[in-house]
Each structure stands twice: as structure tokens, then as C-alpha cells.
Amino acid sequence: MTRYLLLVILFVSISQYAFSQGCIAIKNMSCGISSLDNSPKTWQFTANYRYFRSYRHFSGTEEHPDRVANNTEVINNDNSLIIGGTYTINNRWTVSASVPFIYIDRSSLYEHDRINRYHSSSHGLGDIRLMGYYSSRLFSGKSSVMYGLGFKLPTGNYNFKDDFHTVNGIERRPVDQSIQPGDGGLGVVTEINLGHHLSEQWTLYANALYMFNSRNTNGTRTFRETLSPILANEAIMSAPDQYMVRLGAQFSVKGKLGLSLGGRIEGIPVRDAIGKSDGFRRPGYIVSVEPGATYQHGPHSFNVNVPFALVRNRQQSVTDRETEIATGNPRHGDAAFADYLLSLTYAYKLSKKVF
């Protein structure tokens, strides 16, 4: 029972795919793998659907409610499907892959003629992620630690284009950074996932992820310099790092139903941990409270997870600071955030060992 509960909480706590709940351009990522058991030479497949609607604008932690009141807000409607596969080599080693497919609709005034609200969108394959994990037991088996190392491949289009209704007519341009399917960089992903069994029903979890992006800028034009000459330093998109930390607890009900509650922070740093941080990015983070529920029946598992935003912070970027120094005027860009994220996951474990 102890082993089963620990595995269920690992599934609940780390199977959720993270993405920006708004204009903070975090790409489809997850903390850990979703494993129903660790039997050697077994496969598990997952499908995760995710939706959010971002429209609330923030500079720092200060909201700009006038944007909604005046109908000038930017609205992103994100629908994504992430297909995942996990192969357990033995009770220590596991490998996994996740393949995201996205469709994001974005509407705004400022990207078009600044009078009418028009739409742009992106769709297709995102950045694929390949991971390897090593697991070990601590404290007489009551705790589990899982170390992860892998890559985020630059498979998503980072120069996706759509039609924009400008004052000069319809122009074909790259869509906003927040809805680009990829960022063009090869990312090195590091993880650590912890689970501690308190009793037959209670388990604690903690997860942390950091992705080091190897690329500085990706060459995709933002057209922000056309809004104002002082934004010339934001003409090209950045390929930023990203991070996520989660912790919480789960209560198991009769071995099949798990109810969890935790908190998480996810975001993009102002500066990358390694290398330069040039180009345009909207750095910031979201702090959320994260309730969830999982139900398991045989080889099938179903999960619903709904993080609700508590703190939304669009931090001052490197280019904001450069412009502020050059002009002598305060400069702090904004970003739109969602109120919540809906995540639905289905997992299936093959009943027979393969290979």
C-alpha cells in the first residue's frame, strides 16, 4: 500500500504540463513523469489537454483593470494537447518523451490598426522533450527521490506567421512570442522530484525544474520597433530559460481516488543562468494554488488539475532597463495573465511487459 500511494502521488504531482497562463512565453513543459508503477520493462502513455484564457494585464504585481474596461486588453485562448510516452527500464531508470500540439488564438488592437480587434493564431507541433530519470528510496522506503536530465528539442516553429491588419493594409508577420509554437533553442532540462509517505493516506511531494536554453536570440522579428523607435532593442525575440517549483500534499481515498492541494511558481527569469539575455522577452512568474484529483481503475488513470493564480508578476526586463537608462524615463512593460489553468490528463499502462 505504501508503494502504491507513493506512486499515485507522484502521478498527481508531476504529470501536469506547465505553460504560461498568459503572455509570459513559457513553453509546454512538465515536472517529472506520470508513472502508475515502476515494474521493469513496461510502457505507459498519456494524453494531457490544457486550456487557459489570459486577459488581465500586469506590470510588476500591479494590475491594469482599465485595459479590460476600455476593451484594449490582449486575449490569448490556448488549447494544447501533449502526448507522452514513458518506458520503465528497471526500478531505477526510466525514459520519457512528450510531444505537444498547440492551437492558440490571440486577439488585440495594438498589433493591428489600434482601432479594431483582430485575431492572429498559431498551431502545430511544439518543442518535443526527451528525458531520462533515476529513482532511489530514502528513509526505509518512506521517501522517494527522482532525478531528471534531458533535452527540449527545437522542433516547434519559432517564426510562425499570420495576417495582421495594419494601417498599411494586411501584412504577413510573425505572431507574438507568447503564441509561437517553439523558441528555436536546444534546452537542457534538469529536474528533481521528491515524495514522502506520512501515513497510509497522506503523502507530501515537491518538484523543481529548470531549463537552460542554449540560444540567445532566435532571429524572429517582433515588429515592436515599429510601435516606437525606442523599442529597437526589442526587435528580435529572445530564447529564454524557464523554471517551475511545486509542493503540496495528497490524501488517498480507498486506494483509487487521490485528492491533492499544493502551490506552484512558474516563470521566465529576467536573465538566463548561462550566456547572454538579449532580445525581447516578457520575464515574470505566476504563483498559484493548485487543487487536483486523480482516479485510477486498472490500467487507466484520470486526472484533473486547476491551478488558480494568486500572484502575477511581470518583471522589468533587460530591454526595459536599457530603455529606461537611455531615455531617463521609467520603463516597465506589461503582460496579460489568466485567472486559472485547466489541465486534464488520461494515462494508460500497458498490461503486458514489452521487450
C-alpha positions, 0 to 999 in steps of 0.5 A: 500500500505504501508503494502504491500511494507513493506512486499515485502521488507522484502521478498527481504531482508531476504529470501536469504540463506547465505553460504560461497562463498568459503572455509570459512565453513559457513553453509546454513543459512538465515536472517529472513523469506520470508513472502508475508503477515502476515494474521493469520493462513496461510502457505507459502513455498519456494524453494531457489537454490544457486550456487557459484564457489570459486577459488581465494585464500586469506590470510588476504585481500591479494590475491594469483593470482599465485595459479590460474596461476600455476593451484594449486588453490582449486575449490569448485562448490556448488549447494544447494537447501533449502526448507522452510516452514513458518506458520503465527500464528497471526500478531505477531508470526510466525514459520519457518523451512528450510531444505537444500540439498547440492551437492558440488564438490571440486577439488585440488592437495594438498589433493591428490598426489600434482601432479594431480587434483582430485575431492572429493564431498559431498551431502545430507541433511544439518543442518535443522533450526527451528525458531520462530519470533515476529513482532511489528510496530514502528513509526505509522506503518512506521517501522517494527521490527522482532525478531528471536530465534531458533535452527540449528539442527545437522542433516547434516553429519559432517564426510562425506567421499570420495576417495582421491588419495594419494601417498599411493594409494586411501584412504577413508577420510573425505572431507574438512570442507568447503564441509561437509554437517553439523558441528555436533553442536546444534546452537542457532540462534538469529536474528533481522530484521528491515524495514522502509517505506520512501515513497510509493516506497522506503523502507530501511531494515537491518538484523543481525544474529548470531549463537552460536554453542554449540560444540567445536570440532566435532571429524572429522579428517582433515588429515592436520597433515599429510601435516606437523607435525606442523599442529597437532593442526589442526587435528580435525575440529572445530564447529564454530559460524557464523554471517551475517549483511545486509542493503540496500534499495528497490524501488517498481515498480507498486506494483509487481516488487521490485528492491533492492541494499544493502551490506552484511558481512558474516563470521566465527569469529576467536573465538566463543562468548561462550566456547572454539575455538579449532580445525581447522577452516578457520575464515574470512568474505566476504563483498559484494554488493548485487543487487536483484529483486523480482516479485510477481503475486498472490500467487507466488513470484520470486526472484533473488539475486547476491551478488558480493564480494568486500572484502575477508578476511581470518583471522589468526586463533587460530591454526595459532597463536599457530603455529606461537608462537611455531615455531617463524615463521609467520603463516597465512593460506589461503582460496579460495573465489568466485567472486559472489553468485547466489541465486534464490528463488520461494515462494508460499502462500497458498490461503486458511487459514489452521487450 
